[in-house]
Amino acid sequence: MLGILGWVLVLVGTIWLVVTAVQTGADTKDKVIWGLVNFFCQPLGGIIFYVMKKQGMIPLILVIAGWIVMVVGGGMNFSMGNLPTN
């Protein structure tokens, strides 16, 4: 259950960061580059965006908190050792 909550937090924070990047971009090229970086490279892209633009602290915190909750909840557990066998 925590894994799902983590994914939701990451998704909401990522979308929020993409919208923030598009709103704060100087020109179209800047908006597209920062939007793509924030969409595909979370949380590192969000950290870089915040350091460079000083915008988007709250959605960045959501993304980082989502990753932490997801890992604690087992959302990143790729091992197949715990699957039930029939």
Secondary structure per residue as TSV (DSSP state, phi and psi in degrees):
chain	resnum	aa	ss	phi	psi
A	1	M	-	360.0	-39.4
A	2	L	H	-66.6	-33.3
A	3	G	H	-60.8	-40.9
A	4	I	H	-67.0	-42.9
A	5	L	H	-61.0	-40.3
A	6	G	H	-61.6	-45.1
A	7	W	H	-61.6	-38.5
A	8	V	H	-65.2	-43.4
A	9	L	H	-62.7	-42.5
A	10	V	H	-62.7	-44.1
A	11	L	H	-62.5	-47.2
A	12	V	H	-63.6	-45.0
A	13	G	H	-64.0	-39.1
A	14	T	H	-65.4	-46.3
A	15	I	H	-62.0	-42.2
A	16	W	H	-62.0	-42.0
A	17	L	H	-65.8	-38.5
A	18	V	H	-63.8	-43.7
A	19	V	H	-63.8	-42.1
A	20	T	H	-62.4	-41.5
A	21	A	H	-63.5	-41.2
A	22	V	H	-68.1	-37.6
A	23	Q	H	-71.8	-31.0
A	24	T	H	-98.1	-2.5
A	25	G	-	-66.8	144.1
A	26	A	S	-75.0	-42.7
A	27	D	S	-137.8	-179.6
A	28	T	H	-62.4	-41.3
A	29	K	H	-62.6	-42.9
A	30	D	H	-62.9	-42.6
A	31	K	H	-63.0	-44.2
A	32	V	H	-67.2	-44.5
A	33	I	H	-62.7	-50.1
A	34	W	H	-67.3	-34.9
A	35	G	H	-62.8	-44.6
A	36	L	H	-68.2	-40.8
A	37	V	H	-61.5	-43.7
A	38	N	H	-70.6	-27.9
A	39	F	H	-77.9	-43.8
A	40	F	H	-95.7	-16.8
A	41	C	S	-122.7	47.7
A	42	Q	T	-86.8	144.9
A	43	P	T	-87.7	-8.4
A	44	L	H	-60.9	-40.5
A	45	G	H	-62.7	-38.4
A	46	G	H	-67.3	-37.8
A	47	I	H	-65.4	-45.4
A	48	I	H	-62.8	-43.1
A	49	F	H	-59.9	-44.1
A	50	Y	H	-64.9	-42.7
A	51	V	H	-64.5	-40.4
A	52	M	H	-77.3	-40.3
A	53	K	H	-106.9	-13.2
A	54	K	-	56.0	39.2
A	55	Q	-	-134.6	149.9
A	56	G	-	87.2	33.4
A	57	M	H	-68.2	-43.5
A	58	I	H	-65.8	-47.2
A	59	P	H	-65.5	-30.8
A	60	L	H	-65.2	-41.0
A	61	I	H	-63.0	-38.9
A	62	L	H	-61.0	-43.6
A	63	V	H	-63.6	-47.7
A	64	I	H	-64.7	-43.1
A	65	A	H	-63.2	-38.2
A	66	G	H	-62.8	-42.5
A	67	W	H	-62.9	-41.7
A	68	I	H	-64.1	-47.5
A	69	V	H	-62.7	-39.3
A	70	M	H	-64.8	-43.8
A	71	V	H	-68.1	-41.7
A	72	V	H	-63.8	-37.4
A	73	G	T	-81.1	-0.6
A	74	G	T	86.2	14.6
A	75	G	T	-69.1	-18.4
A	76	M	T	-105.0	12.1
A	77	N	-	-79.7	106.1
A	78	F	-	-98.0	3.1
A	79	S	-	-76.5	144.7
A	80	M	-	-98.8	9.3
A	81	G	T	-70.1	-20.5
A	82	N	T	-99.5	8.0
A	83	L	-	-75.0	140.4
A	84	P	-	-71.8	144.5
A	85	T	-	-111.8	141.3
A	86	N	-	-112.7	360.0
